[in-house]
């Protein structure tokens, strides 16, 4: 009889497709954040939400940002179907690295030494997480459900 909880369990080890999905998620988030910033700086100086909404709807940055966020959503859902959240989510912190780099390259922002040190620490943390992929097998992934316990 098929295990009804098998769809909840990810594969044992990350696959190249999973790494590609994670990279796409991080890239979409990083570029999306840059478009958020470009949008924010292009809006008129007003507190009127209708005026801001109307102005945002006419800006290409809004549509780029929306498309990137939709791509990020779809990629993230695909990643979560194939990986444990405790493994995949920490890897998304690479977005901090991507946003810093894109802010420097595209927005002309200055990266302070403290920021660069922080990016280095993030990279070190991501390396640790990426090397600690789940090692459990499918048979022991949810023993409490397999035994019929709530």
Secondary structure, 3 states (H helix, E strand, C coil): CCCCCHHHCCCCCCCHHHHHHHHHHHHHHHHHHHHHHHHHHHCCCCCCHHHHHHHHHCCHHHHHHHHHHHHHHHHHHHHHHHCCHHHHHHHCCHHHHHHHHHHHHHCCCCCCHHHHHHHHHHHHHHHHHHCCCCCCCHHHCCHHHHCCCC
